[in-house]
Amino acid sequence: MIEAKNGNVFLFAERTASVGDVAVCICVKTSMSSCALHRLNGNCNSCDKFVDGSEESAVSFSMYLLVKDALSGSPLAVEKSKVGDVRCGYHGGSFYISWNVKGTASAVRKSLGMAFKQLSPAKLFPIYNQCIKLLGGKANKEAFNSVADKLTKDINAGLHCGIVGNIRLVKLDSNKKEVPALDLRDMLSVLVKKLSPSAISGTKKAPSDHEKCEHPDMAEVKVSGWHSFIVSEYIKSKAKGCSVMTCDKHLWINMPVSKWDTLSAKLKDSAKDYAERIYGHVKKDLPALIGYFALTSGNLGCHDVYTMLKSTVSVSAVGNALHSAL
């Protein structure tokens, strides 16, 4: 893995030749409601409350929609970006936007640059207004100014970006010695010039009048980081058709607690066998493959993937993580 930083932007890249492209992700540490974000993304119908964090979710989702439109909103956008789909999510205190693109420095740099230009919360009010209505609230410009200002400050405090997949990191020079093939510092020198969130003007007032988030017919599994991704995939592989929502520091399972208790006991017993059967056949690049898969699925951001890549990930570690979470 290679990494670089320029100002408030950090970028890392990890290679695996086992896939055909790269997953690219941008993350910002911020606060919001996972439930509200899932509702806006069409992934949750179990809670219809206007919950605390709805405004923050609305402004972040609005920003995601601009990035999605810039990268894949039309045939012309796809022709320019070479990006087919764009995803977003929230986990571990990070809001993330990810997509897949051809594994070349120019393609990655171009897609990141197109995305960076859209990271300006100040211009999001018209989209934010519609998102708030979808969540059952009423848009207030002062509340928007407050949450947009917070998101702008969070972006300026630090943007974390990651590239995982089939991209060349080193090459051989004329003396047959390995030298860098991907210059992240050079890439960042171009990208940081495209990131310039506008200041938020006008009166600001913290959002209020929220309801409690409730999921009475769903079971909760407290798990976070890259463990949350492998647990989610394990549950979905064993309980076909079961909806699993990745939230900030836990998973919501779309089944009553009583049924989940029965299922989780069975899953716990077979967790280590599953890990060996699914992950044990990966001959190399296990951490990179998990990271690529996690980013491509949209269920994890590059903060958690980077942490995983810096740690020791093995088949036994996967099995232990599944067993302990269940």
Secondary structure as GFF3:
##gff-version 3
##sequence-region A 1 326
A	DSSP	beta_strand	2	6	.	.	.	ID=ss1
A	DSSP	beta_strand	9	15	.	.	.	ID=ss2
A	DSSP	beta_strand	22	29	.	.	.	ID=ss3
A	DSSP	alpha_helix	34	40	.	.	.	ID=ss4
A	DSSP	alpha_helix	54	72	.	.	.	ID=ss5
A	DSSP	alpha_helix	75	81	.	.	.	ID=ss6
A	DSSP	beta_strand	86	91	.	.	.	ID=ss7
A	DSSP	beta_strand	94	101	.	.	.	ID=ss8
A	DSSP	alpha_helix	105	116	.	.	.	ID=ss9
A	DSSP	three_ten_helix	121	123	.	.	.	ID=ss10
A	DSSP	alpha_helix	125	134	.	.	.	ID=ss11
A	DSSP	alpha_helix	141	157	.	.	.	ID=ss12
A	DSSP	beta_strand	159	165	.	.	.	ID=ss13
A	DSSP	beta_strand	170	172	.	.	.	ID=ss14
A	DSSP	beta_strand	178	180	.	.	.	ID=ss15
A	DSSP	alpha_helix	184	191	.	.	.	ID=ss16
A	DSSP	three_ten_helix	192	194	.	.	.	ID=ss17
A	DSSP	beta_strand	219	221	.	.	.	ID=ss18
A	DSSP	alpha_helix	226	238	.	.	.	ID=ss19
A	DSSP	beta_strand	244	246	.	.	.	ID=ss20
A	DSSP	beta_strand	251	253	.	.	.	ID=ss21
A	DSSP	alpha_helix	257	279	.	.	.	ID=ss22
A	DSSP	alpha_helix	286	297	.	.	.	ID=ss23
A	DSSP	alpha_helix	302	309	.	.	.	ID=ss24
A	DSSP	alpha_helix	315	325	.	.	.	ID=ss25
###
